[in-house]
């Protein structure tokens, strides 16, 4: 799974959480977080050819680029 796919998967999970939220304020915050993950996915796709040397979340996603 690519980094962009990971971010999109996180966005889907967060949106599912938002759909179960009773509070309109908290639901909106979950939706904002989901949109942030979508923007990260888009940025990752745009910048993928750059292959950054320092990748702060590399270890979180399994320790290697996919």
Helices and strands as residue ranges (DSSP letters): H 3-19, H 24-47, G 48-50
